[in-house]
Amino acid sequence: MYCIAAACALAFFYTLVRPSPGDAQRLILTYGVIPAQFTGHAPPFPAALPVRLLTSLFLHGGWLHIGGNMLFLWVFGDNVEDAMGHGPFLLFYLVCGVAATLIHILTHPLSSDPTIGASGAIAGVLGAYLILYPRARVLCVMWLWIFLRFVWVPAIFFLPVWILFQLVAGLASLGGSQAGGIAFWAHIGGFLTGITLVRVFAPAPAR
């Protein structure tokens, strides 16, 4: 998990230190996933298309983007990694990420917006967490008027509500590009892949 986070951080800082915003954008266009290129509706950039299914998982578009993804990875990833082991967890993470991206391509075949970020792979980790630790409690923040309140919610309630929100937003985005720059169908695809494959990578019940 820490190696994944470090790779994402290094890729993000490499993007930040590009000489100009144009160079950073070209990096994202070259190594991110543009669905229209995969479906033949737009010419590809030099990087091979299959390679981008992996490189796109480590690129992020801003501090909030990478910060939110790494927070979710830190909260849920360590327990899932403990259940799987380091090597199997890395493979599971990458498989979920690639599957999530492919689902996004299938649901937005004409989109020319670059898709980057670890959220699809992390959604797979969330799916695994739901199966492995359904009774574990997740710390959530509730907004009550001008006050913030922290509450502990069982994963079996929190994660289905999270994926339901992704599904509603994903259905609303069909026929267009990702809503607000968020690839909701990648989240759904990653989550379902995680649920489907978790017992392949962690056959023993989690303690």
MDTraj code that builds the backbone (N, CA, C; nanometers):
import mdtraj as md
import numpy as np

residues = "MET TYR CYS ILE ALA ALA ALA CYS ALA LEU ALA PHE PHE TYR THR LEU VAL ARG PRO SER PRO GLY ASP ALA GLN ARG LEU ILE LEU THR TYR GLY VAL ILE PRO ALA GLN PHE THR GLY HIS ALA PRO PRO PHE PRO ALA ALA LEU PRO VAL ARG LEU LEU THR SER LEU PHE LEU HIS GLY GLY TRP LEU HIS ILE GLY GLY ASN MET LEU PHE LEU TRP VAL PHE GLY ASP ASN VAL GLU ASP ALA MET GLY HIS GLY PRO PHE LEU LEU PHE TYR LEU VAL CYS GLY VAL ALA ALA THR LEU ILE HIS ILE LEU THR HIS PRO LEU SER SER ASP PRO THR ILE GLY ALA SER GLY ALA ILE ALA GLY VAL LEU GLY ALA TYR LEU ILE LEU TYR PRO ARG ALA ARG VAL LEU CYS VAL MET TRP LEU TRP ILE PHE LEU ARG PHE VAL TRP VAL PRO ALA ILE PHE PHE LEU PRO VAL TRP ILE LEU PHE GLN LEU VAL ALA GLY LEU ALA SER LEU GLY GLY SER GLN ALA GLY GLY ILE ALA PHE TRP ALA HIS ILE GLY GLY PHE LEU THR GLY ILE THR LEU VAL ARG VAL PHE ALA PRO ALA PRO ALA ARG".split()
xyz = np.array([
    [0.0825, -0.1201, 0.0000],
    [0.0000, 0.0000, 0.0000],
    [0.0866, 0.1260, 0.0000],
    [0.1911, 0.1263, 0.0815],
    [0.2773, 0.2437, 0.0893],
    [0.3548, 0.2647, -0.0406],
    [0.3912, 0.1556, -0.1071],
    [0.4600, 0.1692, -0.2360],
    [0.3663, 0.2299, -0.3400],
    [0.2390, 0.1905, -0.3365],
    [0.1405, 0.2469, -0.4288],
    [0.1251, 0.3960, -0.4032],
    [0.1111, 0.4326, -0.2754],
    [0.0960, 0.5736, -0.2400],
    [0.2193, 0.6537, -0.2811],
    [0.3386, 0.5951, -0.2622],
    [0.4622, 0.6640, -0.2998],
    [0.4697, 0.6837, -0.4508],
    [0.4291, 0.5814, -0.5272],
    [0.4307, 0.5932, -0.6735],
    [0.3347, 0.7019, -0.7203],
    [0.2172, 0.7091, -0.6590],
    [0.1208, 0.8143, -0.6940],
    [0.1768, 0.9520, -0.6598],
    [0.2408, 0.9620, -0.5442],
    [0.2979, 1.0903, -0.5027],
    [0.4098, 1.1338, -0.5968],
    [0.4967, 1.0413, -0.6340],
    [0.6064, 1.0751, -0.7248],
    [0.5531, 1.1181, -0.8610],
    [0.4533, 1.0464, -0.9122],
    [0.3954, 1.0837, -1.0415],
    [0.3288, 1.2210, -1.0338],
    [0.2637, 1.2490, -0.9206],
    [0.1964, 1.3780, -0.9051],
    [0.2977, 1.4925, -0.9000],
    [0.4042, 1.4735, -0.8231],
    [0.5052, 1.5803, -0.8132],
    [0.5807, 1.5972, -0.9446],
    [0.5971, 1.4883, -1.0182],
    [0.6595, 1.5006, -1.1499],
    [0.5732, 1.5871, -1.2415],
    [0.4411, 1.5698, -1.2304],
    [0.3495, 1.6541, -1.3079],
    [0.3596, 1.7995, -1.2648],
    [0.3722, 1.8215, -1.1333],
    [0.3786, 1.9583, -1.0806],
    [0.5029, 2.0336, -1.1275],
    [0.6149, 1.9629, -1.1414],
    [0.7411, 2.0312, -1.1726],
    [0.7663, 2.0416, -1.3230],
    [0.6685, 2.0062, -1.4040],
    [0.6855, 2.0252, -1.5478],
    [0.7067, 2.1730, -1.5766],
    [0.7870, 2.2060, -1.6788],
    [0.8229, 2.3457, -1.7043],
    [0.7051, 2.4385, -1.7288],
    [0.5964, 2.3856, -1.7825],
    [0.4817, 2.4708, -1.8127],
    [0.3532, 2.3910, -1.7971],
    [0.2404, 2.4606, -1.7794],
    [0.1113, 2.3889, -1.7737],
    [0.0858, 2.3057, -1.8988],
    [0.1351, 2.3524, -2.0121],
    [0.1175, 2.2764, -2.1357],
    [0.1891, 2.1431, -2.1319],
    [0.3092, 2.1410, -2.0717],
    [0.3830, 2.0157, -2.0594],
    [0.3094, 1.9181, -1.9690],
    [0.2539, 1.9695, -1.8599],
    [0.1784, 1.8840, -1.7683],
    [0.0551, 1.8275, -1.8381],
    [-0.0127, 1.9092, -1.9171],
    [-0.1310, 1.8630, -1.9885],
    [-0.0950, 1.7572, -2.0915],
    [0.0180, 1.7766, -2.1603],
    [0.0609, 1.6766, -2.2584],
    [0.0930, 1.5446, -2.1905],
    [0.1500, 1.5520, -2.0705],
    [0.1794, 1.4304, -1.9949],
    [0.0512, 1.3537, -1.9644],
    [-0.0511, 1.4262, -1.9231],
    [-0.1795, 1.3627, -1.8904],
    [-0.2452, 1.3067, -2.0162],
    [-0.2378, 1.3810, -2.1267],
    [-0.2966, 1.3335, -2.2515],
    [-0.2238, 1.2120, -2.3066],
    [-0.0936, 1.2029, -2.2780],
    [-0.0137, 1.0923, -2.3296],
    [-0.0296, 0.9660, -2.2457],
    [-0.0363, 0.9827, -2.1145],
    [-0.0373, 0.8651, -2.0263],
    [-0.1701, 0.8439, -1.9531],
    [-0.2671, 0.9336, -1.9735],
    [-0.4010, 0.9098, -1.9236],
    [-0.4817, 0.8293, -2.0238],
    [-0.6019, 0.7941, -1.9847],
    [-0.6897, 0.7154, -2.0727],
    [-0.7976, 0.8061, -2.1307],
    [-0.8016, 0.8146, -2.2631],
    [-0.9052, 0.8888, -2.3337],
    [-0.9934, 0.7856, -2.4038],
    [-1.1152, 0.7641, -2.3557],
    [-1.1993, 0.6575, -2.4112],
    [-1.2119, 0.6596, -2.5627],
    [-1.2271, 0.7771, -2.6226],
    [-1.2461, 0.7848, -2.7676],
    [-1.1275, 0.7276, -2.8444],
    [-1.0083, 0.7336, -2.7874],
    [-0.8914, 0.6753, -2.8529],
    [-0.8960, 0.5226, -2.8474],
    [-0.9457, 0.4682, -2.7359],
    [-0.9547, 0.3234, -2.7225],
    [-1.0647, 0.2654, -2.8112],
    [-1.1671, 0.3423, -2.8382],
    [-1.2779, 0.2934, -2.9200],
    [-1.2642, 0.3318, -3.0669],
    [-1.1526, 0.3954, -3.1029],
    [-1.1270, 0.4283, -3.2425],
    [-1.1931, 0.5547, -3.2917],
    [-1.2439, 0.6377, -3.2006],
    [-1.3108, 0.7618, -3.2415],
    [-1.2186, 0.8836, -3.2352],
    [-1.0933, 0.8620, -3.1989],
    [-0.9961, 0.9711, -3.1952],
    [-0.8580, 0.9100, -3.2147],
    [-0.7666, 0.9827, -3.2792],
    [-0.6310, 0.9285, -3.2993],
    [-0.5556, 0.9226, -3.1663],
    [-0.4791, 0.8155, -3.1449],
    [-0.4059, 0.8041, -3.0176],
    [-0.2812, 0.8905, -3.0140],
    [-0.2358, 0.9224, -2.8926],
    [-0.1069, 0.9876, -2.8731],
    [0.0012, 0.8796, -2.8744],
    [0.1304, 0.9168, -2.8692],
    [0.2364, 0.8174, -2.8901],
    [0.2349, 0.6979, -2.7950],
    [0.2044, 0.7162, -2.6688],
    [0.2124, 0.6043, -2.5743],
    [0.1141, 0.4945, -2.6131],
    [0.1596, 0.3681, -2.6034],
    [0.0743, 0.2549, -2.6379],
    [-0.0499, 0.2532, -2.5489],
    [-0.1637, 0.2215, -2.6092],
    [-0.2894, 0.2264, -2.5357],
    [-0.2919, 0.1321, -2.4147],
    [-0.2478, 0.0053, -2.4275],
    [-0.2534, -0.0821, -2.3095],
    [-0.1719, -0.0304, -2.1916],
    [-0.0596, 0.0343, -2.2209],
    [0.0245, 0.0877, -2.1132],
    [-0.0504, 0.1919, -2.0326],
    [-0.1359, 0.2682, -2.0986],
    [-0.2074, 0.3761, -2.0310],
    [-0.3095, 0.3245, -1.9302],
    [-0.3554, 0.2015, -1.9469],
    [-0.4465, 0.1439, -1.8482],
    [-0.3799, 0.1347, -1.7118],
    [-0.2469, 0.1267, -1.7102],
    [-0.1726, 0.1237, -1.5843],
    [-0.1216, 0.2620, -1.5456],
    [-0.0626, 0.3343, -1.6406],
    [-0.0036, 0.4637, -1.6058],
    [-0.1089, 0.5624, -1.5570],
    [-0.2299, 0.5524, -1.6121],
    [-0.3355, 0.6464, -1.5714],
    [-0.3718, 0.6314, -1.4240],
    [-0.3476, 0.5129, -1.3660],
    [-0.3839, 0.4880, -1.2263],
    [-0.2966, 0.5661, -1.1286],
    [-0.1831, 0.6156, -1.1760],
    [-0.0891, 0.6828, -1.0864],
    [-0.0836, 0.8342, -1.1086],
    [-0.1580, 0.8842, -1.2052],
    [-0.1622, 1.0279, -1.2313],
    [-0.2822, 1.0904, -1.1619],
    [-0.2649, 1.2146, -1.1152],
    [-0.3754, 1.2868, -1.0504],
    [-0.3754, 1.4318, -1.0963],
    [-0.4937, 1.4916, -1.0905],
    [-0.5100, 1.6243, -1.1473],
    [-0.4992, 1.7407, -1.0506],
    [-0.4775, 1.7152, -0.9231],
    [-0.4682, 1.8245, -0.8267],
    [-0.4517, 1.7716, -0.6862],
    [-0.4294, 1.8642, -0.5932],
    [-0.4054, 1.8254, -0.4540],
    [-0.5262, 1.7566, -0.3927],
    [-0.6445, 1.8082, -0.4202],
    [-0.7654, 1.7476, -0.3644],
    [-0.7871, 1.6077, -0.4218],
    [-0.7590, 1.5927, -0.5496],
    [-0.7757, 1.4640, -0.6167],
    [-0.6865, 1.3577, -0.5527],
    [-0.5570, 1.3861, -0.5443],
    [-0.4661, 1.2862, -0.4883],
    [-0.4857, 1.2720, -0.3380],
    [-0.5167, 1.3822, -0.2697],
    [-0.5362, 1.3759, -0.1252],
    [-0.6543, 1.2880, -0.0873],
    [-0.7663, 1.3035, -0.1572],
    [-0.8834, 1.2218, -0.1281],
    [-0.8590, 1.0751, -0.1575],
    [-0.7942, 1.0471, -0.2706],
    [-0.7669, 0.9079, -0.3049],
    [-0.6722, 0.8422, -0.2057],
    [-0.5675, 0.9116, -0.1674],
    [-0.4716, 0.8530, -0.0748],
    [-0.5310, 0.8375, 0.0650],
    [-0.6234, 0.9254, 0.1021],
    [-0.6910, 0.9104, 0.2309],
    [-0.7737, 0.7813, 0.2328],
    [-0.8496, 0.7577, 0.1270],
    [-0.9290, 0.6348, 0.1199],
    [-0.8386, 0.5128, 0.1156],
    [-0.7268, 0.5205, 0.0436],
    [-0.6333, 0.4085, 0.0377],
    [-0.5757, 0.3794, 0.1751],
    [-0.5431, 0.4841, 0.2483],
    [-0.4856, 0.4676, 0.3825],
    [-0.5879, 0.4092, 0.4798],
    [-0.7123, 0.4554, 0.4729],
    [-0.8154, 0.4101, 0.5668],
    [-0.8506, 0.2636, 0.5422],
    [-0.8680, 0.2253, 0.4152],
    [-0.9190, 0.0921, 0.3844],
    [-0.8112, -0.0050, 0.3360],
    [-0.7037, 0.0484, 0.2794],
    [-0.6082, -0.0394, 0.2143],
    [-0.5255, -0.1266, 0.3061],
    [-0.4886, -0.0755, 0.4236],
    [-0.3979, -0.1531, 0.5083],
    [-0.4616, -0.2832, 0.5549],
    [-0.5894, -0.2797, 0.5909],
    [-0.6568, -0.4005, 0.6365],
    [-0.6723, -0.5025, 0.5238],
    [-0.7076, -0.4539, 0.4057],
    [-0.7219, -0.5448, 0.2920],
    [-0.5864, -0.6054, 0.2563],
    [-0.4819, -0.5252, 0.2615],
    [-0.3478, -0.5760, 0.2329],
    [-0.3066, -0.6799, 0.3361],
    [-0.3411, -0.6593, 0.4620],
    [-0.3104, -0.7583, 0.5655],
    [-0.3763, -0.8925, 0.5346],
    [-0.4993, -0.8869, 0.4818],
    [-0.5718, -1.0103, 0.4518],
    [-0.5158, -1.0805, 0.3287],
    [-0.4594, -1.0040, 0.2339],
    [-0.4131, -1.0626, 0.1077],
    [-0.2640, -1.0910, 0.1054],
    [-0.1856, -1.0050, 0.1717],
    [-0.0410, -1.0091, 0.1560],
    [0.0019, -0.9029, 0.0558],
    [0.1286, -0.8628, 0.0627],
    [0.1749, -0.7481, -0.0163],
    [0.1636, -0.7716, -0.1670],
    [0.2193, -0.8828, -0.2155],
    [0.2174, -0.9092, -0.3590],
    [0.0771, -0.9264, -0.4154],
    [-0.0035, -1.0148, -0.3566],
    [-0.1403, -1.0297, -0.4065],
    [-0.2217, -0.9002, -0.4002],
    [-0.1984, -0.8191, -0.2962],
    [-0.2718, -0.6928, -0.2869],
    [-0.2373, -0.6006, -0.4027],
    [-0.1094, -0.5917, -0.4369],
    [-0.0682, -0.5071, -0.5493],
    [-0.1343, -0.5541, -0.6785],
    [-0.1326, -0.6856, -0.7023],
    [-0.1951, -0.7378, -0.8235],
    [-0.3456, -0.7120, -0.8220],
    [-0.4096, -0.7340, -0.7079],
    [-0.5528, -0.7075, -0.6935],
    [-0.5838, -0.5617, -0.7232],
    [-0.5035, -0.4724, -0.6696],
    [-0.5217, -0.3283, -0.6889],
    [-0.5144, -0.2924, -0.8371],
    [-0.4145, -0.3443, -0.9068],
    [-0.3970, -0.3124, -1.0483],
    [-0.5088, -0.3717, -1.1329],
    [-0.5490, -0.4951, -1.1022],
    [-0.6582, -0.5581, -1.1767],
    [-0.7872, -0.4779, -1.1604],
    [-0.8156, -0.4361, -1.0378],
    [-0.9362, -0.3553, -1.0136],
    [-0.9285, -0.2229, -1.0883],
    [-0.8100, -0.1627, -1.0881],
    [-0.7940, -0.0351, -1.1571],
    [-0.8134, -0.0467, -1.3065],
    [-0.7560, -0.1504, -1.3668],
    [-0.7712, -0.1709, -1.5111],
    [-0.9168, -0.2015, -1.5447],
    [-0.9810, -0.2894, -1.4654],
    [-1.1215, -0.3222, -1.4889],
    [-1.2092, -0.1981, -1.4767],
    [-1.1811, -0.1140, -1.3785],
    [-1.2583, 0.0092, -1.3594],
    [-1.2459, 0.1001, -1.4813],
    [-1.1245, 0.1123, -1.5342],
    [-1.1029, 0.1978, -1.6503],
    [-1.1737, 0.1425, -1.7733],
    [-1.1707, 0.0115, -1.7906],
    [-1.2388, -0.0496, -1.9049],
    [-1.3898, -0.0273, -1.8974],
    [-1.4461, -0.0365, -1.7773],
    [-1.5888, -0.0082, -1.7606],
    [-1.6188, 0.1369, -1.7977],
    [-1.5307, 0.2270, -1.7586],
    [-1.5495, 0.3687, -1.7939],
    [-1.5458, 0.3871, -1.9456],
    [-1.4539, 0.3197, -2.0130],
    [-1.4454, 0.3294, -2.1586],
    [-1.5740, 0.2775, -2.2231],
    [-1.6256, 0.1666, -2.1722],
    [-1.7474, 0.1086, -2.2290],
    [-1.8685, 0.1991, -2.2104],
    [-1.8735, 0.2701, -2.0996],
    [-1.9899, 0.3554, -2.0721],
    [-1.9763, 0.4949, -2.1315],
    [-1.8547, 0.5345, -2.1699],
    [-1.8323, 0.6665, -2.2307],
    [-1.7422, 0.6520, -2.3532],
    [-1.7849, 0.5757, -2.4515],
    [-1.6960, 0.5435, -2.5649],
    [-1.6561, 0.6632, -2.6502],
    [-1.7302, 0.7722, -2.6448],
    [-1.7002, 0.8888, -2.7289],
    [-1.6290, 0.9998, -2.6526],
    [-1.6046, 0.9793, -2.5253],
    [-1.5474, 1.0859, -2.4437],
    [-1.4033, 1.1147, -2.4831],
    [-1.3725, 1.2424, -2.4940],
    [-1.2351, 1.2858, -2.5227],
    [-1.1674, 1.3420, -2.3982],
    [-1.2324, 1.3290, -2.2840],
    [-1.1743, 1.3770, -2.1589],
    [-1.0770, 1.2731, -2.1037],
    [-0.9542, 1.3135, -2.0693],
    [-0.8598, 1.2164, -2.0120],
    [-0.9048, 1.1690, -1.8741],
    [-0.8956, 1.0399, -1.8527],
    [-0.9300, 0.9804, -1.7243],
    [-0.8021, 0.9400, -1.6529],
    [-0.7823, 0.9954, -1.5338],
    [-0.6639, 0.9631, -1.4548],
    [-0.7058, 0.9464, -1.3090],
    [-0.6203, 0.8839, -1.2314],
    [-0.6452, 0.8738, -1.0886],
    [-0.6587, 0.7308, -1.0407],
    [-0.6401, 0.7149, -0.9105],
    [-0.6421, 0.5830, -0.8469],
    [-0.7799, 0.5431, -0.7975],
    [-0.8810, 0.6257, -0.8190],
    [-1.0095, 0.6023, -0.7528],
    [-1.0755, 0.4727, -0.7960],
    [-1.0610, 0.4311, -0.9221],
    [-1.1199, 0.3050, -0.9650],
    [-1.0577, 0.1871, -0.8938],
    [-0.9250, 0.1878, -0.8818],
    [-0.8555, 0.0810, -0.8106],
    [-0.8923, 0.0833, -0.6624],
    [-0.9011, 0.2024, -0.6051],
    [-0.9356, 0.2141, -0.4631],
    [-1.0787, 0.1706, -0.4399],
    [-1.1670, 0.1933, -0.5367],
    [-1.3038, 0.1434, -0.5247],
    [-1.3036, -0.0085, -0.5143],
    [-1.2120, -0.0740, -0.5844],
    [-1.1974, -0.2181, -0.5709],
    [-1.1563, -0.2575, -0.4306],
    [-1.0691, -0.1781, -0.3702],
    [-1.0278, -0.2014, -0.2319],
    [-1.1475, -0.1862, -0.1381],
    [-1.2333, -0.0886, -0.1652],
    [-1.3532, -0.0696, -0.0833],
    [-1.4455, -0.1907, -0.0949],
    [-1.4610, -0.2443, -0.2162],
    [-1.5424, -0.3634, -0.2333],
    [-1.4881, -0.4815, -0.1555],
    [-1.3560, -0.4970, -0.1582],
    [-1.2928, -0.6042, -0.0814],
    [-1.3128, -0.5833, 0.0679],
    [-1.3010, -0.4598, 0.1116],
    [-1.3172, -0.4279, 0.2541],
    [-1.4580, -0.4631, 0.3011],
    [-1.5573, -0.4360, 0.2183],
    [-1.6953, -0.4664, 0.2554],
    [-1.7141, -0.6161, 0.2796],
    [-1.6523, -0.6996, 0.1955],
    [-1.6649, -0.8445, 0.2104],
    [-1.5827, -0.8952, 0.3290],
    [-1.4634, -0.8410, 0.3460],
    [-1.3728, -0.8902, 0.4499],
    [-1.4074, -0.8389, 0.5889],
    [-1.4529, -0.7144, 0.5970],
    [-1.4745, -0.6508, 0.7279],
    [-1.6106, -0.5806, 0.7335],
    [-1.7194, -0.6522, 0.7123],
    [-1.8504, -0.5853, 0.7072],
    [-1.8913, -0.5209, 0.8384],
    [-1.8392, -0.5713, 0.9510],
    [-1.8787, -0.5174, 1.0818],
    [-1.7840, -0.4087, 1.1324],
    [-1.6755, -0.3852, 1.0581],
    [-1.5824, -0.2796, 1.0985],
    [-1.6509, -0.1443, 1.0874],
    [-1.6139, -0.0515, 1.1743],
    [-1.6754, 0.0803, 1.1741],
    [-1.5852, 0.1814, 1.1050],
    [-1.6480, 0.2685, 1.0264],
    [-1.5769, 0.3706, 0.9494],
    [-1.6117, 0.5072, 1.0061],
    [-1.5098, 0.5886, 1.0318],
    [-1.5323, 0.7230, 1.0838],
    [-1.5784, 0.8155, 0.9725],
    [-1.6975, 0.8731, 0.9882],
    [-1.7551, 0.9619, 0.8866],
    [-1.7761, 1.1015, 0.9453],
    [-1.7807, 1.1986, 0.8566],
    [-1.8055, 1.3368, 0.8960],
    [-1.9461, 1.3752, 0.8526],
    [-2.0267, 1.4227, 0.9467],
    [-2.1622, 1.4681, 0.9156],
    [-2.1689, 1.6196, 0.9313],
    [-2.2326, 1.6844, 0.8326],
    [-2.2479, 1.8303, 0.8350],
    [-2.3852, 1.8626, 0.8912],
    [-2.3868, 1.9256, 1.0077],
    [-2.5120, 1.9647, 1.0726],
    [-2.5139, 2.1170, 1.0830],
    [-2.5794, 2.1784, 0.9842],
    [-2.5828, 2.3240, 0.9750],
    [-2.4416, 2.3792, 0.9730],
    [-2.3999, 2.4479, 1.0760],
    [-2.2642, 2.5053, 1.0758],
    [-2.1689, 2.4196, 1.1571],
    [-2.2123, 2.3029, 1.2008],
    [-2.1287, 2.2181, 1.2847],
    [-2.0892, 2.0904, 1.2100],
    [-1.9722, 2.0402, 1.2435],
    [-1.9270, 1.9119, 1.1930],
    [-1.9332, 1.8104, 1.3061],
    [-1.9822, 1.6908, 1.2746],
    [-1.9877, 1.5863, 1.3749],
    [-1.9266, 1.4581, 1.3186],
    [-1.8416, 1.3950, 1.3978],
    [-1.7781, 1.2711, 1.3559],
    [-1.8553, 1.1542, 1.4150],
    [-1.8921, 1.0588, 1.3297],
    [-1.9689, 0.9431, 1.3751],
    [-1.9059, 0.8162, 1.3174],
    [-1.9164, 0.7075, 1.3922],
    [-1.8682, 0.5776, 1.3469],
    [-1.9835, 0.5014, 1.2842],
    [-1.9665, 0.4585, 1.1591],
    [-2.0712, 0.3892, 1.0855],
    [-2.0168, 0.2531, 1.0411],
    [-2.0920, 0.1440, 1.0621],
    [-2.0457, 0.0128, 1.0153],
    [-2.0230, 0.0124, 0.8642],
    [-1.9186, -0.0550, 0.8207],
    [-1.8865, -0.0604, 0.6782],
    [-2.0023, -0.1153, 0.5962],
    [-2.0793, -0.2075, 0.6541],
    [-2.1901, -0.2690, 0.5819],
    [-2.3014, -0.1678, 0.5505],
    [-2.3020, -0.0541, 0.6194],
    [-2.3960, 0.0539, 0.5871],
    [-2.3289, 0.1628, 0.5038],
    [-2.2079, 0.2002, 0.5423],
    [-2.1394, 0.3115, 0.4767],
    [-2.1083, 0.2815, 0.3303],
    [-2.0487, 0.1646, 0.3015],
    [-2.0030, 0.1363, 0.1657],
    [-2.1176, 0.1140, 0.0666],
    [-2.2272, 0.0444, 0.1032],
    [-2.3397, 0.0376, 0.0084],
    [-2.4008, 0.1746, -0.0226],
    [-2.4054, 0.2634, 0.0763],
    [-2.4562, 0.3984, 0.0505],
    [-2.3622, 0.4717, -0.0450],
    [-2.2329, 0.4533, -0.0253],
    [-2.1334, 0.5163, -0.1133],
    [-2.1503, 0.4682, -0.2567],
    [-2.1633, 0.3364, -0.2771],
    [-2.1747, 0.2852, -0.4137],
    [-2.3102, 0.3206, -0.4731],
    [-2.4139, 0.3335, -0.3919],
    [-2.5437, 0.3765, -0.4430],
    [-2.5351, 0.5183, -0.4981],
    [-2.4640, 0.6052, -0.4280],
    [-2.4435, 0.7415, -0.4781],
    [-2.3688, 0.7393, -0.6108],
    [-2.2673, 0.6534, -0.6218],
    [-2.1931, 0.6434, -0.7476],
    [-2.2845, 0.5959, -0.8605],
    [-2.3732, 0.5019, -0.8295],
    [-2.4634, 0.4483, -0.9308],
    [-2.5616, 0.5540, -0.9799],
    [-2.6195, 0.6289, -0.8864],
    [-2.7134, 0.7344, -0.9250],
    [-2.6439, 0.8387, -1.0120],
    [-2.5250, 0.8825, -0.9683],
    [-2.4502, 0.9819, -1.0456],
    [-2.4049, 0.9237, -1.1794],
    [-2.3674, 0.7946, -1.1799],
    [-2.3239, 0.7310, -1.3032],
    [-2.4356, 0.7219, -1.4052],
    [-2.5554, 0.6863, -1.3605],
    [-2.6694, 0.6805, -1.4513],
    [-2.7009, 0.8179, -1.5093],
    [-2.6844, 0.9205, -1.4273],
    [-2.7100, 1.0560, -1.4746],
    [-2.6062, 1.1011, -1.5775],
    [-2.4873, 1.0414, -1.5739],
    [-2.3803, 1.0834, -1.6648],
    [-2.3824, 1.0103, -1.7977],
    [-2.4643, 0.9054, -1.8107],
    [-2.4666, 0.8303, -1.9359],
    [-2.5098, 0.9202, -2.0514],
    [-2.4403, 0.9028, -2.1630],
    [-2.4715, 0.9847, -2.2796],
    [-2.3876, 1.1098, -2.2879],
    [-2.3042, 1.1336, -2.1878],
    [-2.2165, 1.2504, -2.1893],
    [-2.0803, 1.2135, -2.1360],
    [-1.9990, 1.3138, -2.1026],
    [-1.8690, 1.2894, -2.0424],
    [-1.8875, 1.2675, -1.8937],
    [-1.7767, 1.2309, -1.8261],
    [-1.7890, 1.2096, -1.6835],
    [-1.8361, 1.3368, -1.6153],
    [-1.9293, 1.3215, -1.5213],
    [-1.9915, 1.4373, -1.4572],
    [-1.8921, 1.5088, -1.3670],
    [-1.8706, 1.6376, -1.3954],
    [-1.7812, 1.7157, -1.3112],
    [-1.6397, 1.6635, -1.3079],
    [-1.5992, 1.5905, -1.4136],
    [-1.4651, 1.5343, -1.4166],
    [-1.4509, 1.4075, -1.3352],
    [-1.5594, 1.3523, -1.2838],
    [-1.5547, 1.2325, -1.2005],
    [-1.6033, 1.1132, -1.2812],
    [-1.5238, 1.0082, -1.2864],
    [-1.5586, 0.8885, -1.3622],
    [-1.6360, 0.7932, -1.2712],
    [-1.7654, 0.8176, -1.2550],
    [-1.8459, 0.7393, -1.1616],
    [-1.8522, 0.5920, -1.2008],
    [-1.8572, 0.5633, -1.3320],
    [-1.8651, 0.4239, -1.3726],
    [-1.7348, 0.3499, -1.3479],
    [-1.6242, 0.4206, -1.3443],
    [-1.4981, 0.3572, -1.3038],
    [-1.5058, 0.3152, -1.1572],
    [-1.5667, 0.3997, -1.0750],
    [-1.5832, 0.3645, -0.9337],
    [-1.6712, 0.2406, -0.9202],
    [-1.7813, 0.2368, -0.9945],
    [-1.8729, 0.1237, -0.9876],
    [-1.8039, -0.0038, -1.0362],
    [-1.7332, 0.0070, -1.1498],
    [-1.6636, -0.1086, -1.2035],
    [-1.5564, -0.1611, -1.1102],
    [-1.4805, -0.0700, -1.0503],
    [-1.3775, -0.1122, -0.9564],
    [-1.4360, -0.1790, -0.8335],
    [-1.5434, -0.1209, -0.7807],
    [-1.6094, -0.1752, -0.6617],
    [-1.6613, -0.3163, -0.6877],
    [-1.7302, -0.3360, -0.8000],
    [-1.7843, -0.4682, -0.8323],
    [-1.6725, -0.5689, -0.8591],
    [-1.5647, -0.5238, -0.9205],
    [-1.4506, -0.6123, -0.9428],
    [-1.3890, -0.6549, -0.8100],
    [-1.3789, -0.5608, -0.7178],
    [-1.3241, -0.5936, -0.5861],
    [-1.4083, -0.6961, -0.5132],
    [-1.5404, -0.6781, -0.5173],
    [-1.6304, -0.7740, -0.4533],
    [-1.6173, -0.9120, -0.5177],
    [-1.6042, -0.9145, -0.6501],
    [-1.5994, -1.0404, -0.7235],
    [-1.4698, -1.1174, -0.6990],
    [-1.3571, -1.0453, -0.6908],
    [-1.2264, -1.1103, -0.6857],
    [-1.1659, -1.1210, -0.5471],
    [-1.2278, -1.0636, -0.4456],
    [-1.1635, -1.0579, -0.3156],
    [-1.1292, -1.1963, -0.2633],
    [-1.2170, -1.2936, -0.2812],
    [-1.1907, -1.4263, -0.2280],
    [-1.0874, -1.5033, -0.3102],
    [-1.0582, -1.4577, -0.4298],
    [-0.9493, -1.5163, -0.5061],
    [-0.8159, -1.4771, -0.4444],
    [-0.8075, -1.3524, -0.3967],
    [-0.6828, -1.3006, -0.3418],
    [-0.6737, -1.3160, -0.1902],
    [-0.7880, -1.3317, -0.1240],
    [-0.7891, -1.3503, 0.0227],
    [-0.8881, -1.4614, 0.0556],
    [-0.8508, -1.5874, 0.0267],
    [-0.9455, -1.6975, 0.0479],
    [-0.9799, -1.7243, 0.1931],
    [-0.8842, -1.6953, 0.2831],
    [-0.9097, -1.7201, 0.4252],
    [-0.9931, -1.6073, 0.4830],
    [-1.0916, -1.6378, 0.5667],
    [-1.1705, -1.5315, 0.6312],
    [-1.0827, -1.4364, 0.7091],
    [-1.1097, -1.3049, 0.6964],
    [-1.0353, -1.2030, 0.7727],
    [-1.0760, -1.2100, 0.9193],
    [-0.9773, -1.1845, 1.0055],
    [-1.0057, -1.1856, 1.1497],
    [-1.0669, -1.0550, 1.1949],
])
top = md.Topology()
chain = top.add_chain()
for i, resn in enumerate(residues, 1):
    res = top.add_residue(resn, chain, resSeq=i)
    for name in ("N", "CA", "C"):
        top.add_atom(name, md.element.get_by_symbol(name[0]), res)
traj = md.Trajectory(xyz[None], top)
